[in-house]
Amino acid sequence: MKTGAVITAAGNNHSANGFSPLLPIGHTTVIRKIIVTLKQCGVDPIVVITGQDAREVEKHISKLRVICLRNEEYENSQMFDSIEMGLRYIEDLCDRILILPPKFPLLLPDTIKTIMKCNGKASCPVYDGRRGHPVMIHKELIPALLSYRGGKEDWEGL
């Protein structure tokens, strides 16, 4: 099964230290660390949704062979809007998609590989009873996600 990823790096909040995708981590940055880890695990294509500081982020990752889509409405939208943008682009390019924000750069390749072994329609890591990132969905869930408008009844029958 071909696995792609959507990284929601549009943001609209500055942390005390700067925009999180560009924060340093070791000899690299948060966004580069995440992309390199995904690539090590065979994830392709990788779609990065940019917004705040889009040009800087896009230039910073330009040589990593990822697809950048810009959420021009990042200031007035939710993370889910960026997820939708990425899913619309990637839905015909792979069988399943990892969805993750750029806040967890210490993502382990073993975590990604374990999730990729799962056969369910949706999977995510769980630690101490708490669900985490990344979330992996099968492409057959994309139409339901794209039609979701916030009501619990939208999920009946899944």
C-alpha positions in Angstrom: 0.0 0.0 0.0 1.3 3.4 -0.9 1.3 5.9 2.0 1.5 9.6 1.7 1.3 12.4 4.3 -0.3 15.8 4.9 1.6 18.1 7.3 -0.5 21.0 8.5 2.1 23.8 8.8 -0.2 26.8 8.0 -0.4 27.9 11.6 -1.7 31.2 12.8 0.0 31.5 16.2 3.5 32.5 17.1 5.0 30.7 20.0 7.4 32.5 22.3 10.3 31.2 20.3 9.0 31.6 16.8 6.8 29.8 14.3 7.0 26.1 15.3 7.9 24.5 11.9 11.1 26.6 11.7 12.2 26.1 15.2 15.6 24.6 15.5 16.0 21.0 16.7 19.6 19.8 16.8 21.2 20.7 13.5 18.0 21.0 11.7 14.4 22.4 12.1 11.1 20.9 13.2 9.7 20.7 9.7 12.8 19.3 8.1 13.1 16.6 10.9 9.5 15.5 10.3 9.9 15.3 6.5 13.2 13.4 6.7 11.7 10.9 9.2 8.7 10.3 6.9 10.9 9.9 3.9 13.1 7.4 5.8 9.9 5.3 6.3 9.0 5.4 2.6 6.2 7.9 2.9 5.6 9.6 -0.5 4.1 11.9 -1.5 4.4 14.4 1.3 2.1 17.5 1.1 2.9 20.4 3.4 0.2 23.0 3.9 1.8 26.4 4.5 0.2 29.7 5.5 1.9 31.9 8.0 5.4 32.7 6.9 4.6 30.6 3.8 7.5 31.9 1.6 10.1 31.3 4.3 8.8 27.8 5.1 8.5 26.8 1.4 12.0 28.1 0.6 13.4 26.3 3.7 12.1 22.9 2.5 12.3 23.5 -1.3 15.0 20.8 -1.8 13.3 18.1 0.1 11.0 17.1 -2.8 7.7 17.8 -1.1 4.5 19.4 -2.4 3.7 22.7 -0.8 0.1 24.1 -0.9 -0.6 27.5 0.5 -3.7 28.1 2.7 -4.1 31.8 2.0 -6.9 31.9 4.6 -4.8 30.5 7.4 -5.7 33.5 9.7 -9.4 32.8 9.4 -9.5 29.1 9.2 -9.1 26.0 11.4 -6.5 23.2 11.1 -9.2 21.1 9.6 -9.4 23.4 6.6 -5.7 22.8 5.9 -6.3 19.0 6.3 -9.1 19.2 3.8 -6.8 21.1 1.3 -4.2 18.4 1.7 -6.6 15.5 1.4 -8.2 17.0 -1.8 -4.8 17.1 -3.4 -3.4 13.7 -2.2 -6.5 11.5 -2.4 -5.8 9.9 -5.8 -2.0 9.7 -5.2 -1.9 7.0 -2.5 -3.9 4.4 -0.6 -3.6 5.9 2.9 -2.5 9.2 4.4 -0.7 10.2 7.5 -2.0 13.5 8.9 0.1 15.4 11.4 0.8 18.9 12.7 4.4 20.1 12.9 4.5 20.1 16.7 5.9 16.6 17.3 9.4 16.6 15.7 10.7 13.7 17.8 8.5 11.3 15.8 10.3 8.0 15.7 10.6 6.0 12.5 9.5 2.9 14.5 6.2 4.7 15.3 5.6 5.5 11.6 6.5 1.9 10.6 4.2 0.4 13.2 1.3 2.6 12.1 2.0 1.7 8.5 1.6 -2.0 9.4 -2.0 -1.4 10.6 -4.8 -2.4 8.3 -7.7 -0.5 9.8 -9.5 2.5 8.1 -8.0 4.8 10.7 -5.0 4.3 13.1 -2.9 6.3 15.5 -0.4 5.7 18.2 -1.7 5.3 21.8 0.4 5.8 24.9 -1.0 5.5 28.4 -4.5 5.5 27.0 -4.1 8.7 25.1 -4.3 8.9 21.3 -1.5 10.8 19.5 0.0 11.7 16.1 0.2 11.0 13.4 -3.2 9.8 12.4 -3.3 7.4 9.4 -6.5 7.1 7.4 -7.4 4.9 4.4 -8.3 6.9 1.3 -11.9 5.5 1.4 -12.5 7.7 4.5 -11.6 10.9 2.6 -15.0 11.6 1.1 -16.6 11.4 4.5 -14.0 13.7 6.0 -14.4 16.2 3.1 -18.1 16.3 3.6 -17.9 16.7 7.4 -19.4 19.9 8.6 -19.2 19.5 12.4 -22.2 17.4 13.3 -22.0 14.1 15.1 -24.6 12.7 12.6 -22.0 13.2 9.8 -20.1 10.2 11.2 -23.0 7.7 11.4 -22.5 4.7 9.3 -18.7 4.9 9.2 
